[in-house]
Amino acid sequence: MLVSDLITDEVPPLKYNDTVDQALHWMEEFKVNHLAVIKGNELIGLVAESDLLDANSDTSEEIGKINIRFIKPVIHQTQHAYDALKLMTGMNVTLLPVLDDKEKFAGSVTYKSALEKFTGFSAIQEPGGIIELEMFKNDYSLTQIAGIVEGNDAKILSLYVSSLEDSTKIEVTLKVNKEDLSRILQTFYRYNYNVKASYHQSDFEEDLKGRFNEFIRFLNI
């Protein structure tokens, strides 16, 4: 799953000439503490509710005319969806602007919409475990990966492949129907696969739950 799959149309970006009052109104309406600000199709940056309130300016003033700090987190629509969650968590933002391959504004991802997509993964409710592999594109073989999993008496429930930014490598995320991944992981290691991460079902669900709780704390509800 890519970042482009997480983009939501529910939260519009602010224009550079929109007012502070409109920005605060939209933040309250859409339950976010941040909004993307654009000028044409160029991303100016991300504005925070706390910075707007601290500016002590006339709320009828345009955002582009007040002295305010814009942050510009960088995420592209071709990156892995999990990168968006990690970036939002690391920067403590509730909304993330997304850029296309020409560095133009492509849309926004909210923490809530991202989590809803993740929990909507095919087979996410099925018991099992998750494995993330990294490899060169030329080394990718679905037949071999499936053979390793099935050779350990397991089945692949879902599989996602994404390209890594500025790299000839890809990331492969597997959901398998076994919670004990030790034998499968040992076989991947034996075949010299780079295992980036692995999660038991409970670990993965707890990780998503923790991120969702962080989002709820952001909203103070």
RALINGI-V416952 format. One record per helix or strand. SS is the DSSP state (a for helix, b for strand). FROM is the first residue (numbers start at 0). LEN is the number of residues. If there is no record, write none. Layout:
ss=SS from=FROM len=LEN
ss=SS from=FROM len=LEN
This chain:
ss=b from=1 len=1
ss=a from=2 len=4
ss=b from=7 len=1
ss=b from=13 len=2
ss=b from=18 len=1
ss=a from=19 len=11
ss=b from=33 len=6
ss=b from=41 len=7
ss=a from=48 len=6
ss=b from=61 len=1
ss=a from=62 len=3
ss=b from=70 len=1
ss=b from=75 len=1
ss=b from=79 len=1
ss=a from=80 len=11
ss=b from=94 len=5
ss=b from=104 len=6
ss=a from=110 len=9
ss=b from=128 len=8
ss=a from=136 len=3
ss=a from=141 len=9
ss=b from=155 len=8
ss=b from=168 len=8
ss=a from=181 len=9
ss=b from=193 len=7
ss=a from=200 len=19
